[in-house]
């Protein structure tokens, strides 16, 4: 274990900000205080944001010897803090803005249902969603009151080609199936008249259906609302007259204190650290640690007799060349919206959970080949590598 490591955390000093005065006062005012339960120190886990609900340690890491000073409870301060990281995807009820990745999930779910075996549902066949009637979140991963939902039910109408010699399912049968699934009467929209089949114009038909999709990793990646790639986001669903909106929250494991929740408890409601800690670690007791600080070991005098090599500055990584001609429809971009001492992950797929191909540094030029099927991602390349990055970190440049 090292106190100083070879990352940018210990290589860059950006100076002191005014906020450091408050930080220093907070450290001085709580010096020596520790959290205990049953006269023992606890491991006070914390994360950046819990998505509006705290998580239990045993759900994340397992184990049975965890003190009962952790709770699975709603955290309104984290949910209300505008600085808590969330991602949203709005799906119009007319189906006009559904991404190719989400359409693929719907189509693949229909393939498994015998009732729709008359339709061509393979990858290259025409497939259109005409209306999204209803969406429901279900199947929490853990027992109540957990809101970590794992499945999304979608009721929708679609139009697709029929297989040669096959006819569309009868509307009455579909209507009955949907009523059974929803537990209420749902009017079936009028079927789109099918054109006369010909070799150049295969027969099409419309149908109503209900499918259930896995949120992790399917829905969350297809809609581009994954946050940390841990498949543990709290997903909520809202509806208005024209659309459904899925919102994901939680950055980190969600156990114990939420930094964003604690921040909002203090700034919005004026809560002190005792109240904040009591909320996130119920039953834990704050005590003054009376132990003496262990002395640091004395260095071996022999080490000082042999000087080490003179330190040298770490060279900035060399940017990769981009010399290829731009393919049709492609454009040139530069990695700009990151800190000077940071990097951008080039991934094998358009997902924060995908394998990292390499790290891209600021001012690295890229050829943007196309927008990915997942919202917010683009496929890019240099002379040496190809993969996916998030579009928000790029700036278009002239060649």
C-alpha positions, 0 to 999 in steps of 0.5 A: 500500500502506498500513500503516493501513487503514480496517477494524476491524483498525486502528480498535479497540484491545482492550487487551493480554492476558497472552499478549502477553508470550509473543508479545513474547518470541517476536518479540524472540528471532527478530528478524532471522531469515529463511527462505531456500532457495538463498541467496534469501529464500522466500515463507513462505506459511501458513494457519489450518489445512490440514485434516491435509495440507499443500498445494503452492503450484503446486496453488493458484496455479500456476507452475513457479519455486517453490523445492522447500522445500514438500511435500505431506505429512500433518500429524497436529498440525493433524488432532489439534488440537481448535481446528482448524476442522472440520465434520461431517455424519452420514448415518444408514444408514436414510436417515431424516435425509438433507437435502432438498438431499442427496436432490436430488443422489441423485435427479438422479444417477439421472436420468442412468442409463438403468437407472432411466428407468422411475421418476418422478424429477422434482422434485415426485415422491415419492422415499424412500431406504430404506437407505444401504449404502455410501459411498466417497471417490474421485478425488483432485484431485492425484496421491498422496499427496493426500487432497483427494478430489473424488467420493463414491460412494453405494450405496443403496436407494430407493422411487419412483413408476413412470411410467404403463405402466412396470415396475420394473427386474428385481432380478437385473440391478440386483444384477449391476450393483452387484456389478460396481461394488463388486467384491464380492458384495452381497446385494440386499434384498427388494423392497418389494411395490408396491401396485395402481396406481390414479389416486389411488395411482400404482404404486411400486417399490423398487430398489438403485443406485450413484451417484457425486456431485461433492463440490465444490460439490454434496455439501459444500454440500448437507451444510453442511460447506463451511468457507471456500467455496474448494472445497479441503477435505480430506474424510474418511469414517468408518462405524459400525453405524448411520451414515456421517460425513463430516468436512471440514477446512482453513481457508485454502489449506493451503500452508506452515505451519499455525497450528493445526498449529504451535500443537499442535506447540509445546503438545503436543510441546514443539517449538521454532520451528526444528523447526516451520519445518523440518517446514513448509518442508523444506530451507529454511535459517534465516539472520540477515538482515544488511541495514540497515533502510531509513530512513523518508522525511522528510515534506514540511514544507509538509504541516504548515503546512496542518492537516487536518480534525478527526477525527470518530468513525465512526458505527455503522451504522444497523440496518434496520427490521423492521416486517412482520407475522410470516408463519405459522411464522416467528419473530423473531431478532437477530444476537448471536453476533458481536463488537461490531466485526464483521458477519454476511454475508447471502448469496444462497444457503445456502452460505459460497461464495454471493454476499454480499447485504449485511452485518448488524451486531450486534443487527440484528433478522431475520424467520426464514422457514424452515430451509434445506435445507442444515444450519445455515442459515436464510432470513431477511428485513428490510424491506429485504433477504432471504437466508440466514445461519447459524443459530448466529449468531442468538438468538430474541427476543420481538417 
